[in-house]
């Protein structure tokens, strides 16, 4: 009997050999794998011309190809191993990925499908049968003006990130008021505004106000954001720190269908501007990874929830785009442990989610017939809010308008209170002891007269309340040092002062810029 042996050189050669060469098999080329994948998968570009693959030829799974995407490479390696019974080194995986990426980016050969996070319209402009889809993870909910249904294979329409979690399967028979039971709001108008905001956050493609919850410690301010995050956009991160840089903000906004920022004490001006823009929808550019010159441009519109102990919004343009809900400390008799609270909510979540879809379906049917006599700020939100409230048992569209207009009035008051110049001008113009309804002069004269009114001349005499208040304001760090800055800050709060009956006009006279202020409420009294 002859024993066959191999030299060390032969053994090493055999180990390095492509497994497909053994026993005379044909060598496996990268192109063979690419061709096998394209037989059943769809390669395409999204609206930003980023490359994607739908491995099953539908929307149940979608992976971004470029950028060393871990999920895509895990799928690719698994496919090669299961289909061809080989394990490729990372270098060959990279080569195959680059080939698939080039096919997906080929504008002449590949398709283009816009991808959205969690919700997307189909046939939105068809007033008779618009369709709204909500992503459950692989399947989706299809909502029409008549009803909603679960769709197992929704098609290519959703982009998914690694931090996203699958949504529970919604159930019919729920009541949307169950959601209000988990939120520490007692005012009927505030409850309605919260429910409308929650439902409207599922409906994409129009400007909407952000929601700010503020109040003392122990008021449960973080809970509403966590609730809505689990209902709208479940992810591994429910509440995040507000980014301080523009690029970080854009990245966060691009990865989340609902933005929830917790425990704010202040908002930087550049981020305040970004929040205002993303609430109404705008384009955002950020530097592309590993490059110095290229920008990635996104068009983003996201619902936003903020919370903090104080009312942290000071910029007038962001305040104009806000719903302000004040919360109070939870009564000790109503306290619950975190474990019991979230176990109860998770049990009710499928029914609450189903009730939200019921409300959306009804609102979609009502929306085309909503014609408001006067459109408040955020007019699209006002119309959707009317339709949504009209679809909730116990409320009407008019109830929503009343609550929303009342909240806008609160915004005006908050804007004036957060502005040293706004507060000073309001006090100056509403005290009959100083101004009899009308004041006219230059910006410098106005600024100096307000400062003079705040001077306490005789410390032995009790100054008036107006003098004490203006003294505190004009000696504070927020009071402007010159008339140009005074007018800039006054311009920020012009709409808010006008809402309180203080009308401000300016004109040129004798080569001087004249400011004219009128207290319309004083005129009405006289």
Rosetta blueprint (number, residue, H / E / L):
1 X L
2 X L
3 X L
4 X L
5 X L
6 X L
7 X L
8 X H
9 X H
10 X H
11 X H
12 X H
13 X H
14 X H
15 X H
16 X H
17 X L
18 X L
19 X H
20 X H
21 X H
22 X H
23 X H
24 X H
25 X L
26 X L
27 X L
28 X L
29 X L
30 X H
31 X H
32 X H
33 X H
34 X H
35 X H
36 X H
37 X H
38 X H
39 X L
40 X L
41 X L
42 X E
43 X E
44 X E
45 X E
46 X L
47 X L
48 X L
49 X L
50 X L
51 X E
52 X E
53 X E
54 X E
55 X L
56 X L
57 X L
58 X L
59 X L
60 X L
61 X L
62 X L
63 X E
64 X E
65 X L
66 X L
67 X L
68 X L
69 X L
70 X H
71 X H
72 X H
73 X H
74 X H
75 X H
76 X H
77 X H
78 X H
79 X H
80 X H
81 X H
82 X H
83 X H
84 X H
85 X L
86 X L
87 X L
88 X L
89 X L
90 X H
91 X H
92 X H
93 X H
94 X H
95 X H
96 X H
97 X H
98 X H
99 X H
100 X H
101 X H
102 X H
103 X H
104 X H
105 X H
106 X L
107 X L
108 X L
109 X L
110 X L
111 X E
112 X E
113 X L
114 X L
115 X L
116 X E
117 X L
118 X L
119 X E
120 X E
121 X E
122 X E
123 X L
124 X L
125 X L
126 X L
127 X L
128 X L
129 X L
130 X L
131 X E
132 X E
133 X E
134 X E
135 X E
136 X L
137 X L
138 X L
139 X L
140 X E
141 X E
142 X E
143 X E
144 X L
145 X L
146 X L
147 X L
148 X E
149 X E
150 X E
151 X E
152 X L
153 X L
154 X L
155 X L
156 X L
157 X L
158 X E
159 X L
160 X L
161 X L
162 X L
163 X L
164 X E
165 X L
166 X L
167 X L
168 X L
169 X L
170 X L
171 X L
172 X L
173 X L
174 X L
175 X L
176 X L
177 X H
178 X H
179 X H
180 X H
181 X L
182 X L
183 X L
184 X L
185 X L
186 X L
187 X L
188 X H
189 X H
190 X H
191 X H
192 X H
193 X H
194 X H
195 X H
196 X H
197 X H
198 X H
199 X H
200 X H
201 X L
202 X L
203 X L
204 X L
205 X L
206 X L
207 X L
208 X L
209 X L
210 X E
211 X E
212 X E
213 X E
214 X E
215 X E
216 X L
217 X L
218 X L
219 X L
220 X L
221 X H
222 X H
223 X H
224 X H
225 X H
226 X H
227 X H
228 X H
229 X H
230 X H
231 X H
232 X H
233 X L
234 X L
235 X E
236 X L
237 X L
238 X L
239 X L
240 X E
241 X L
242 X L
243 X L
244 X L
245 X L
246 X H
247 X H
248 X H
249 X H
250 X H
251 X H
252 X H
253 X H
254 X H
255 X H
256 X L
257 X L
258 X E
259 X E
260 X E
261 X E
262 X L
263 X L
264 X L
265 X L
266 X L
267 X L
268 X L
269 X H
270 X H
271 X H
272 X H
273 X H
274 X H
275 X H
276 X H
277 X H
278 X H
279 X H
280 X H
281 X L
282 X E
283 X E
284 X E
285 X E
286 X E
287 X E
288 X L
289 X L
290 X L
291 X L
292 X L
293 X L
294 X L
295 X E
296 X E
297 X E
298 X E
299 X E
300 X E
301 X L
302 X L
303 X E
304 X E
305 X E
306 X E
307 X E
308 X E
309 X L
310 X L
311 X L
312 X L
313 X L
314 X L
315 X L
316 X H
317 X H
318 X H
319 X H
320 X L
321 X L
322 X E
323 X E
324 X E
325 X E
326 X E
327 X E
328 X L
329 X L
330 X L
331 X L
332 X H
333 X H
334 X H
335 X L
336 X L
337 X L
338 X H
339 X H
340 X H
341 X H
342 X H
343 X H
344 X H
345 X H
346 X H
347 X H
348 X H
349 X H
350 X H
351 X H
352 X H
353 X H
354 X H
355 X H
356 X H
357 X H
358 X H
359 X H
360 X H
361 X H
362 X H
363 X H
364 X H
365 X H
366 X H
367 X H
368 X L
369 X L
370 X L
371 X L
372 X L
373 X L
374 X L
375 X L
376 X L
377 X L
378 X L
379 X H
380 X H
381 X H
382 X H
383 X H
384 X H
385 X H
386 X H
387 X H
388 X H
389 X H
390 X L
391 X L
392 X L
393 X L
394 X L
395 X L
396 X L
397 X H
398 X H
399 X H
400 X H
401 X H
402 X H
403 X H
404 X H
405 X H
406 X H
407 X H
408 X H
409 X H
410 X H
411 X H
412 X H
413 X H
414 X H
415 X H
416 X H
417 X H
418 X L
419 X L
420 X H
421 X H
422 X H
423 X H
424 X H
425 X H
426 X H
427 X H
428 X H
429 X H
430 X H
431 X L
432 X L
433 X L
434 X L
435 X L
436 X L
437 X L
438 X E
439 X E
440 X E
441 X E
442 X L
443 X H
444 X H
445 X H
446 X H
447 X H
448 X H
449 X H
450 X H
451 X H
452 X H
453 X H
454 X L
455 X L
456 X L
457 X L
458 X L
459 X L
460 X L
461 X L
462 X L
463 X L
464 X L
465 X H
466 X H
467 X H
468 X H
469 X H
470 X H
471 X H
472 X H
473 X H
474 X H
475 X L
476 X L
477 X L
478 X L
479 X L
480 X L
481 X L
482 X L
483 X H
484 X H
485 X H
486 X H
487 X H
488 X H
489 X H
490 X H
491 X H
492 X H
493 X L
494 X H
495 X H
496 X H
497 X H
498 X H
499 X H
500 X L
501 X L
502 X E
503 X E
504 X E
505 X E
506 X E
507 X E
508 X E
509 X E
510 X L
511 X L
512 X E
513 X E
514 X E
515 X E
516 X E
517 X E
518 X E
519 X E
520 X H
521 X H
522 X H
523 X H
524 X H
525 X H
526 X L
